[in-house]
Amino acid sequence: MSQEEQTSTVDLYSQYVAPTYGRFKICPKRGEGVFLWDENGSRYLDFSGGVAVNSLGHSHPDLIKVISDQATDLIHCSNLYQHRGQAELARLLTEEVVGINGKCFFCNSGAEANEGLIKLARKFGEISPSSTGDPRHEIVSFYGSFHGRTTGGMAATGQEKIRSGFGPLMEGFKYLPFNDVDELLNGVGDNTVAILMEPVQGEGGINVASAEFLSAVQELCQTRNILLFFDEVQCGMGRCGDLCGWRMISNDLEIKPDAISWAKGLGGGFPIGAIWIAEKEVNDSKLSDLLGPGTHGSTFGGSPLASSVASTVVRKIIDEKICDNVIKLGELVKNHLQSHPISLITELRGLGLMLGFQVDAKAVNGIEDFQKTNKTPALFLVELLAESGLLTVPAGPDVIRWLPPLNVMEDQIMEALDIMRTVFENINT
């Protein structure tokens, strides 16, 4: 065995990979469906889902086939050209996902998609100025939000821990309390050009916008000529039980965003980001045409390979009615917890298969093993679950997040619940 082979994966990361993540000491080697195997052959039930990315699970045969077939024909070409796959994906997203006339721009991640929304807002503010005639540039977002780790994404994020240490950040952002209509109405001013919100906050703790709040945001945007942006990077593409997450919150057909950002589950594991922009009249043009030639771009965005994979993922979610499975299993978890509570869990939040288990932080603080660590209650419990074969992720300091594949099966949901119950009950004995 060579020296390179003798070096562990963990040691290689320590020596050569920048420490930007607090990584678990799990070294995945292969995956199939909802399961992941590490280098030692240990099997895990993967309910982290690549953090809401693996919509169809690991190594789905249809994705393997489309990747292989498309790679044989054309992997990448310049966006100066017009390959049909990108246009077909844009039509699919516009007509069958959103159902409102508009156009799409493609990039590589959620952070990039949100950067596109920020630029769109600034461009709109130039041609739709305030009452003083000055360009509007203020974008309102909400405390607990997460919009990416680029400089613009951090500036838009309503969490100090994300922004801290990277100043001065991009100006022009205001943060308001989530789900507070009064604060919303008082906080929007003459300089506000857009409201950027996650219908379900992911990293902030799985906080669901109320139907009342969504309606208030929509009405305010319409009456004040403010753009309404939905960040559906984590909650979209079927994760909440509908291809558009906000539609699981409100059936109000008047709620029509001006633009949406997507990534994560859109590619089922292959990197792709996108924004959809409404065909809304703006002076003598349309909002969907504001980002004209030279204003925005992405070298790899919407490549032939990425477009074919994303089209396959979305097509399968629609054709196989996978959202029905998401709704059914989300209800199963909710009903099961009501009839069979799990120790240390005080509340279940979320929609569909974007679920947040609220941890009893006070009870965890009383656990002797926890007191020996510097971890948050959620991280402490997530690591214990991983040791027992269930992969989850924290969402803030005291919420455990489930983000399994959308096609997960009922028996796998029950297995995950059984692991949580066993692990948490044993902590208290």
LUMNU-72827 format. One record per residue (C-alpha): x, y, z; residue number from 0. Coordinates in Angstrom, 1 decimal. Last residue first. Layout:
x X&y Y&z Z&seq NUM
...
END
This chain:
x -31.9&y 6.6&z 31.0&seq 428
x -32.4&y 10.0&z 29.4&seq 427
x -30.0&y 9.5&z 26.5&seq 426
x -31.6&y 6.1&z 25.8&seq 425
x -34.9&y 7.7&z 25.1&seq 424
x -33.3&y 10.0&z 22.5&seq 423
x -31.5&y 7.2&z 20.6&seq 422
x -34.5&y 4.9&z 20.6&seq 421
x -37.0&y 7.5&z 19.5&seq 420
x -34.8&y 9.0&z 16.8&seq 419
x -34.0&y 5.5&z 15.4&seq 418
x -37.7&y 4.6&z 15.5&seq 417
x -38.6&y 7.8&z 13.6&seq 416
x -36.0&y 7.0&z 10.9&seq 415
x -37.3&y 3.4&z 10.5&seq 414
x -40.9&y 4.8&z 10.2&seq 413
x -39.8&y 7.1&z 7.4&seq 412
x -38.0&y 4.2&z 5.7&seq 411
x -41.2&y 2.1&z 6.0&seq 410
x -43.2&y 4.9&z 4.4&seq 409
x -40.9&y 5.2&z 1.3&seq 408
x -38.7&y 8.1&z 0.3&seq 407
x -39.6&y 9.5&z -3.2&seq 406
x -39.0&y 13.1&z -2.1&seq 405
x -35.5&y 12.2&z -0.9&seq 404
x -35.0&y 13.0&z 2.8&seq 403
x -34.7&y 16.5&z 4.2&seq 402
x -35.2&y 16.2&z 7.9&seq 401
x -33.9&y 19.0&z 10.1&seq 400
x -33.1&y 19.0&z 13.8&seq 399
x -33.8&y 22.3&z 15.5&seq 398
x -32.1&y 23.8&z 18.6&seq 397
x -29.0&y 25.8&z 17.5&seq 396
x -30.0&y 26.6&z 13.9&seq 395
x -31.2&y 24.1&z 11.4&seq 394
x -29.2&y 21.0&z 12.3&seq 393
x -28.8&y 18.2&z 9.7&seq 392
x -29.9&y 14.6&z 9.6&seq 391
x -28.2&y 11.3&z 8.9&seq 390
x -29.6&y 8.2&z 10.7&seq 389
x -27.3&y 5.2&z 11.3&seq 388
x -27.0&y 5.1&z 15.1&seq 387
x -23.8&y 7.1&z 15.2&seq 386
x -25.5&y 9.6&z 12.9&seq 385
x -28.3&y 10.0&z 15.4&seq 384
x -25.8&y 10.8&z 18.1&seq 383
x -24.2&y 13.4&z 15.8&seq 382
x -27.6&y 15.1&z 15.1&seq 381
x -28.3&y 15.2&z 18.9&seq 380
x -25.1&y 17.2&z 19.7&seq 379
x -25.6&y 19.4&z 16.7&seq 378
x -29.2&y 20.2&z 17.8&seq 377
x -28.2&y 21.0&z 21.4&seq 376
x -25.4&y 23.3&z 20.2&seq 375
x -21.9&y 22.0&z 20.7&seq 374
x -19.1&y 23.0&z 23.1&seq 373
x -19.0&y 19.6&z 24.7&seq 372
x -18.7&y 18.2&z 28.2&seq 371
x -22.2&y 19.5&z 29.2&seq 370
x -23.7&y 17.3&z 26.4&seq 369
x -22.4&y 14.1&z 28.1&seq 368
x -24.0&y 15.2&z 31.4&seq 367
x -27.4&y 15.8&z 29.9&seq 366
x -29.1&y 18.8&z 31.7&seq 365
x -28.5&y 21.1&z 28.7&seq 364
x -30.4&y 18.7&z 26.6&seq 363
x -33.5&y 19.1&z 28.8&seq 362
x -33.3&y 22.9&z 28.5&seq 361
x -32.8&y 22.7&z 24.8&seq 360
x -36.0&y 20.7&z 24.2&seq 359
x -35.4&y 20.3&z 20.5&seq 358
x -37.8&y 21.5&z 17.8&seq 357
x -38.0&y 18.9&z 15.0&seq 356
x -37.9&y 20.7&z 11.7&seq 355
x -39.4&y 19.2&z 8.6&seq 354
x -39.0&y 19.9&z 4.9&seq 353
x -40.7&y 16.7&z 3.7&seq 352
x -44.1&y 18.1&z 3.4&seq 351
x -44.3&y 21.4&z 5.3&seq 350
x -42.4&y 22.6&z 8.3&seq 349
x -42.5&y 22.5&z 12.1&seq 348
x -42.7&y 19.7&z 14.6&seq 347
x -42.7&y 20.6&z 18.3&seq 346
x -41.3&y 19.5&z 21.7&seq 345
x -38.8&y 16.8&z 20.8&seq 344
x -36.5&y 15.7&z 23.7&seq 343
x -38.4&y 12.3&z 24.0&seq 342
x -40.5&y 11.4&z 21.0&seq 341
x -44.2&y 11.7&z 21.1&seq 340
x -46.3&y 8.7&z 19.8&seq 339
x -49.8&y 9.9&z 19.0&seq 338
x -48.9&y 13.5&z 18.0&seq 337
x -45.6&y 12.4&z 16.6&seq 336
x -47.2&y 9.8&z 14.4&seq 335
x -49.7&y 12.3&z 13.0&seq 334
x -47.0&y 14.8&z 12.0&seq 333
x -44.7&y 12.1&z 10.5&seq 332
x -47.6&y 10.6&z 8.5&seq 331
x -48.7&y 14.0&z 7.4&seq 330
x -45.3&y 14.7&z 5.9&seq 329
x -45.5&y 11.2&z 4.3&seq 328
x -48.7&y 11.9&z 2.5&seq 327
x -47.7&y 15.4&z 1.3&seq 326
x -44.4&y 14.2&z 0.0&seq 325
x -46.0&y 11.2&z -1.7&seq 324
x -48.5&y 13.4&z -3.4&seq 323
x -45.6&y 15.6&z -4.6&seq 322
x -44.1&y 12.6&z -6.3&seq 321
x -46.9&y 12.6&z -8.9&seq 320
x -44.9&y 10.3&z -11.1&seq 319
x -45.2&y 12.7&z -14.1&seq 318
x -44.5&y 15.9&z -12.2&seq 317
x -41.6&y 14.8&z -10.0&seq 316
x -40.2&y 12.8&z -12.9&seq 315
x -40.4&y 15.8&z -15.3&seq 314
x -38.6&y 18.0&z -12.7&seq 313
x -35.7&y 15.6&z -12.3&seq 312
x -35.4&y 14.9&z -16.0&seq 311
x -35.4&y 18.5&z -16.9&seq 310
x -32.8&y 19.2&z -14.3&seq 309
x -30.5&y 16.5&z -15.7&seq 308
x -30.9&y 17.7&z -19.3&seq 307
x -30.3&y 21.3&z -18.3&seq 306
x -27.1&y 20.5&z -16.3&seq 305
x -25.6&y 18.5&z -19.2&seq 304
x -26.5&y 21.0&z -21.9&seq 303
x -25.2&y 23.8&z -19.7&seq 302
x -27.7&y 26.0&z -18.0&seq 301
x -25.2&y 28.2&z -16.2&seq 300
x -21.6&y 27.2&z -16.9&seq 299
x -20.2&y 30.6&z -18.0&seq 298
x -22.8&y 32.6&z -16.2&seq 297
x -24.2&y 36.0&z -17.2&seq 296
x -25.6&y 39.4&z -16.3&seq 295
x -25.9&y 42.9&z -17.8&seq 294
x -24.1&y 42.4&z -21.0&seq 293
x -27.1&y 41.4&z -23.1&seq 292
x -30.4&y 42.2&z -21.3&seq 291
x -31.3&y 41.8&z -17.7&seq 290
x -34.5&y 43.9&z -17.9&seq 289
x -36.3&y 41.4&z -20.3&seq 288
x -38.3&y 39.5&z -17.7&seq 287
x -39.4&y 42.7&z -16.1&seq 286
x -41.0&y 43.8&z -19.4&seq 285
x -40.4&y 46.9&z -21.4&seq 284
x -42.0&y 50.4&z -22.1&seq 283
x -42.5&y 51.2&z -18.4&seq 282
x -42.3&y 47.8&z -16.6&seq 281
x -45.0&y 45.3&z -17.7&seq 280
x -44.5&y 42.0&z -16.0&seq 279
x -43.4&y 38.8&z -17.8&seq 278
x -42.4&y 37.3&z -14.5&seq 277
x -38.8&y 36.3&z -13.9&seq 276
x -37.7&y 32.7&z -13.1&seq 275
x -34.2&y 32.3&z -11.5&seq 274
x -32.1&y 29.2&z -11.8&seq 273
x -29.3&y 27.2&z -10.2&seq 272
x -27.6&y 24.0&z -11.3&seq 271
x -25.2&y 21.6&z -9.7&seq 270
x -26.1&y 17.9&z -10.3&seq 269
x -27.5&y 16.3&z -7.1&seq 268
x -31.2&y 16.2&z -8.0&seq 267
x -30.7&y 19.2&z -10.2&seq 266
x -33.7&y 21.3&z -9.1&seq 265
x -33.3&y 19.9&z -5.6&seq 264
x -30.6&y 22.4&z -4.7&seq 263
x -31.2&y 25.4&z -6.9&seq 262
x -34.1&y 27.8&z -7.3&seq 261
x -34.7&y 31.6&z -7.2&seq 260
x -38.2&y 33.1&z -7.9&seq 259
x -39.2&y 36.4&z -9.5&seq 258
x -42.2&y 38.7&z -9.6&seq 257
x -44.2&y 36.5&z -7.3&seq 256
x -47.9&y 35.9&z -7.8&seq 255
x -50.1&y 35.6&z -4.7&seq 254
x -53.5&y 36.5&z -6.2&seq 253
x -54.4&y 32.8&z -6.5&seq 252
x -54.8&y 32.6&z -2.8&seq 251
x -54.4&y 28.9&z -2.1&seq 250
x -51.8&y 29.8&z 0.6&seq 249
x -49.1&y 27.9&z 2.4&seq 248
x -48.6&y 24.9&z 0.1&seq 247
x -48.6&y 27.3&z -2.8&seq 246
x -45.5&y 29.0&z -1.3&seq 245
x -43.5&y 25.9&z -2.0&seq 244
x -43.8&y 26.0&z -5.7&seq 243
x -43.3&y 22.4&z -7.1&seq 242
x -45.8&y 21.4&z -4.4&seq 241
x -45.5&y 19.1&z -1.4&seq 240
x -43.0&y 21.1&z 0.6&seq 239
x -39.9&y 19.7&z -1.1&seq 238
x -41.6&y 19.6&z -4.5&seq 237
x -39.2&y 21.8&z -6.4&seq 236
x -39.1&y 24.6&z -3.8&seq 235
x -38.3&y 24.8&z -0.1&seq 234
x -34.5&y 24.9&z -0.3&seq 233
x -33.8&y 27.3&z -3.2&seq 232
x -37.3&y 28.7&z -3.1&seq 231
x -36.2&y 32.3&z -2.5&seq 230
x -39.4&y 34.1&z -3.4&seq 229
x -39.1&y 37.7&z -4.7&seq 228
x -41.8&y 40.3&z -4.6&seq 227
x -41.0&y 43.5&z -6.5&seq 226
x -42.3&y 46.7&z -5.0&seq 225
x -44.8&y 48.9&z -6.9&seq 224
x -46.3&y 50.2&z -3.6&seq 223
x -49.8&y 48.8&z -4.0&seq 222
x -48.7&y 45.5&z -5.5&seq 221
x -45.8&y 44.9&z -3.2&seq 220
x -47.9&y 45.7&z -0.1&seq 219
x -50.7&y 43.4&z -1.3&seq 218
x -48.3&y 40.5&z -1.8&seq 217
x -46.5&y 41.0&z 1.5&seq 216
x -49.9&y 41.1&z 3.3&seq 215
x -51.1&y 37.9&z 1.6&seq 214
x -47.9&y 36.1&z 2.5&seq 213
x -48.2&y 37.2&z 6.1&seq 212
x -51.8&y 36.1&z 6.4&seq 211
x -51.0&y 32.7&z 4.8&seq 210
x -48.3&y 32.3&z 7.5&seq 209
x -44.7&y 31.9&z 6.6&seq 208
x -43.2&y 28.6&z 7.8&seq 207
x -40.1&y 28.7&z 10.0&seq 206
x -37.8&y 25.7&z 9.5&seq 205
x -35.0&y 26.8&z 11.9&seq 204
x -33.2&y 29.7&z 10.2&seq 203
x -31.3&y 27.4&z 7.8&seq 202
x -34.6&y 26.6&z 6.1&seq 201
x -37.0&y 29.5&z 6.2&seq 200
x -40.2&y 28.4&z 4.5&seq 199
x -41.7&y 31.0&z 2.1&seq 198
x -38.2&y 32.3&z 1.9&seq 197
x -38.3&y 36.0&z 1.4&seq 196
x -36.9&y 38.9&z -0.7&seq 195
x -39.0&y 42.1&z -0.7&seq 194
x -38.0&y 44.5&z -3.5&seq 193
x -37.6&y 48.2&z -4.3&seq 192
x -37.8&y 49.9&z -0.9&seq 191
x -36.7&y 53.5&z -1.1&seq 190
x -40.1&y 55.0&z -0.2&seq 189
x -40.2&y 52.8&z 2.8&seq 188
x -41.1&y 49.3&z 4.1&seq 187
x -40.6&y 48.9&z 7.8&seq 186
x -44.0&y 50.0&z 9.1&seq 185
x -46.0&y 47.7&z 7.0&seq 184
x -43.7&y 44.8&z 7.6&seq 183
x -43.5&y 45.5&z 11.4&seq 182
x -47.3&y 45.3&z 11.5&seq 181
x -47.5&y 42.1&z 9.4&seq 180
x -45.0&y 40.2&z 11.6&seq 179
x -44.4&y 36.8&z 10.0&seq 178
x -40.6&y 37.2&z 9.9&seq 177
x -39.2&y 40.3&z 11.8&seq 176
x -37.6&y 42.8&z 9.5&seq 175
x -34.2&y 43.1&z 8.0&seq 174
x -33.1&y 46.0&z 5.7&seq 173
x -30.6&y 45.8&z 2.8&seq 172
x -29.1&y 48.5&z 0.7&seq 171
x -25.4&y 48.3&z 1.3&seq 170
x -23.1&y 45.5&z 0.3&seq 169
x -21.0&y 44.3&z 3.2&seq 168
x -18.2&y 46.2&z 4.9&seq 167
x -17.6&y 43.8&z 6.4&seq 166
x -16.9&y 40.1&z 6.4&seq 165
x -16.4&y 39.3&z 10.0&seq 164
x -20.1&y 38.7&z 10.9&seq 163
x -22.5&y 38.3&z 8.1&seq 162
x -23.5&y 34.7&z 8.7&seq 161
x -23.6&y 35.1&z 12.5&seq 160
x -25.7&y 38.2&z 12.1&seq 159
x -28.5&y 36.4&z 10.5&seq 158
x -31.0&y 38.2&z 8.2&seq 157
x -29.3&y 37.3&z 5.0&seq 156
x -29.4&y 39.8&z 2.2&seq 155
x -25.8&y 41.1&z 2.9&seq 154
x -24.7&y 37.5&z 3.1&seq 153
x -26.2&y 36.8&z -0.4&seq 152
x -24.5&y 39.9&z -1.8&seq 151
x -21.1&y 39.0&z -0.5&seq 150
x -21.6&y 35.4&z -1.5&seq 149
x -22.6&y 33.1&z 1.3&seq 148
x -26.2&y 32.4&z 0.4&seq 147
x -29.8&y 33.7&z 1.0&seq 146
x -30.5&y 32.6&z 4.6&seq 145
x -33.4&y 34.1&z 6.6&seq 144
x -33.7&y 34.2&z 10.4&seq 143
x -34.6&y 37.9&z 10.4&seq 142
x -36.3&y 38.9&z 7.2&seq 141
x -35.5&y 40.5&z 3.9&seq 140
x -36.1&y 44.0&z 2.5&seq 139
x -34.2&y 45.2&z -0.5&seq 138
x -33.4&y 48.9&z -0.7&seq 137
x -32.2&y 50.2&z -4.1&seq 136
x -34.6&y 52.8&z -5.3&seq 135
x -33.1&y 55.2&z -7.9&seq 134
x -33.6&y 58.9&z -7.0&seq 133
x -36.6&y 60.8&z -8.5&seq 132
x -37.7&y 62.0&z -5.1&seq 131
x -40.9&y 59.9&z -5.2&seq 130
x -38.6&y 56.8&z -5.6&seq 129
x -37.3&y 55.6&z -8.9&seq 128
x -38.7&y 52.9&z -11.3&seq 127
x -36.0&y 52.7&z -14.0&seq 126
x -33.1&y 52.5&z -11.7&seq 125
x -35.0&y 50.5&z -9.1&seq 124
x -35.7&y 47.8&z -11.7&seq 123
x -32.0&y 47.4&z -12.3&seq 122
x -31.3&y 47.2&z -8.6&seq 121
x -34.0&y 44.5&z -8.1&seq 120
x -32.7&y 42.5&z -11.1&seq 119
x -29.2&y 42.7&z -9.6&seq 118
x -30.4&y 41.3&z -6.3&seq 117
x -32.4&y 38.6&z -8.0&seq 116
x -29.4&y 37.5&z -10.0&seq 115
x -27.3&y 37.4&z -6.7&seq 114
x -30.1&y 35.2&z -5.4&seq 113
x -29.5&y 32.7&z -8.2&seq 112
x -25.8&y 32.8&z -7.6&seq 111
x -26.3&y 31.9&z -4.0&seq 110
x -28.7&y 29.1&z -5.0&seq 109
x -26.1&y 27.5&z -7.2&seq 108
x -24.9&y 27.1&z -10.8&seq 107
x -26.6&y 29.6&z -13.1&seq 106
x -29.6&y 29.7&z -15.4&seq 105
x -31.9&y 32.6&z -16.3&seq 104
x -35.6&y 32.0&z -16.9&seq 103
x -38.5&y 33.8&z -18.6&seq 102
x -42.0&y 34.6&z -17.7&seq 101
x -45.7&y 33.8&z -18.2&seq 100
x -47.2&y 32.3&z -15.1&seq 99
x -47.7&y 28.5&z -14.5&seq 98
x -44.9&y 28.3&z -12.1&seq 97
x -43.9&y 24.7&z -12.4&seq 96
x -45.5&y 23.5&z -15.6&seq 95
x -45.4&y 26.6&z -17.9&seq 94
x -42.3&y 28.5&z -16.7&seq 93
x -40.2&y 25.7&z -15.4&seq 92
x -40.9&y 23.4&z -18.4&seq 91
x -40.3&y 26.3&z -20.8&seq 90
x -37.0&y 27.2&z -19.2&seq 89
x -36.0&y 23.5&z -19.3&seq 88
x -36.9&y 23.3&z -23.0&seq 87
x -34.8&y 26.5&z -23.7&seq 86
x -31.8&y 25.0&z -21.9&seq 85
x -32.0&y 21.7&z -23.7&seq 84
x -32.3&y 23.4&z -27.2&seq 83
x -28.8&y 24.7&z -27.3&seq 82
x -28.6&y 28.4&z -28.2&seq 81
x -25.1&y 29.8&z -28.5&seq 80
x -23.4&y 32.7&z -26.7&seq 79
x -24.1&y 30.6&z -23.7&seq 78
x -21.0&y 28.7&z -24.7&seq 77
x -21.1&y 24.9&z -24.9&seq 76
x -20.8&y 22.1&z -22.4&seq 75
x -21.4&y 18.4&z -22.0&seq 74
x -22.5&y 17.5&z -25.5&seq 73
x -23.5&y 14.2&z -27.1&seq 72
x -21.9&y 11.4&z -25.0&seq 71
x -22.2&y 13.5&z -21.9&seq 70
x -26.0&y 13.7&z -22.6&seq 69
x -26.4&y 9.9&z -22.7&seq 68
x -24.3&y 9.3&z -19.6&seq 67
x -26.0&y 12.0&z -17.5&seq 66
x -29.4&y 11.0&z -18.8&seq 65
x -28.8&y 7.4&z -17.9&seq 64
x -27.4&y 8.0&z -14.4&seq 63
x -30.3&y 10.4&z -13.7&seq 62
x -32.8&y 7.7&z -14.8&seq 61
x -31.1&y 5.1&z -12.6&seq 60
x -31.2&y 7.2&z -9.4&seq 59
x -27.8&y 7.2&z -8.0&seq 58
x -28.7&y 8.6&z -4.6&seq 57
x -32.2&y 9.9&z -3.8&seq 56
x -34.8&y 11.4&z -6.2&seq 55
x -34.7&y 14.9&z -4.7&seq 54
x -31.1&y 14.7&z -3.7&seq 53
x -30.5&y 18.4&z -3.0&seq 52
x -32.3&y 19.2&z 0.3&seq 51
x -29.1&y 19.4&z 2.4&seq 50
x -27.3&y 16.5&z 0.5&seq 49
x -30.4&y 14.5&z 1.4&seq 48
x -30.0&y 15.0&z 5.1&seq 47
x -32.4&y 12.1&z 5.7&seq 46
x -29.8&y 9.6&z 4.6&seq 45
x -30.4&y 6.2&z 6.3&seq 44
x -26.8&y 5.2&z 6.8&seq 43
x -24.9&y 2.0&z 6.1&seq 42
x -21.5&y 1.3&z 7.4&seq 41
x -19.1&y -0.2&z 4.8&seq 40
x -16.0&y 1.3&z 6.3&seq 39
x -15.6&y 3.8&z 3.5&seq 38
x -19.2&y 5.0&z 4.1&seq 37
x -22.5&y 3.8&z 2.7&seq 36
x -25.5&y 6.0&z 2.0&seq 35
x -29.1&y 4.9&z 1.7&seq 34
x -32.2&y 6.8&z 0.5&seq 33
x -31.9&y 5.6&z -3.0&seq 32
x -28.4&y 4.1&z -3.5&seq 31
x -25.2&y 5.7&z -2.3&seq 30
x -21.5&y 5.2&z -2.5&seq 29
x -18.3&y 6.1&z -0.7&seq 28
x -19.2&y 8.5&z 2.1&seq 27
x -16.6&y 9.5&z 4.7&seq 26
x -18.3&y 10.4&z 8.0&seq 25
x -16.2&y 12.3&z 10.5&seq 24
x -18.7&y 15.1&z 10.6&seq 23
x -17.5&y 18.3&z 9.0&seq 22
x -17.7&y 21.8&z 10.6&seq 21
x -17.3&y 23.4&z 7.2&seq 20
x -15.0&y 26.1&z 5.8&seq 19
x -11.8&y 24.3&z 7.0&seq 18
x -9.9&y 24.6&z 3.7&seq 17
x -9.0&y 21.2&z 2.3&seq 16
x -5.4&y 20.0&z 2.1&seq 15
x -4.1&y 18.8&z 5.5&seq 14
x -7.3&y 18.3&z 7.5&seq 13
x -9.1&y 16.9&z 4.5&seq 12
x -6.3&y 14.4&z 3.8&seq 11
x -6.3&y 13.4&z 7.5&seq 10
x -10.1&y 12.7&z 7.4&seq 9
x -9.6&y 10.7&z 4.2&seq 8
x -7.0&y 8.6&z 5.9&seq 7
x -3.4&y 8.4&z 4.7&seq 6
x -2.3&y 4.8&z 4.0&seq 5
x -3.4&y 5.1&z 0.3&seq 4
x -1.1&y 8.1&z -0.2&seq 3
x 1.8&y 6.3&z 1.4&seq 2
x 1.4&y 3.4&z -1.0&seq 1
x 0.0&y 0.0&z 0.0&seq 0
END
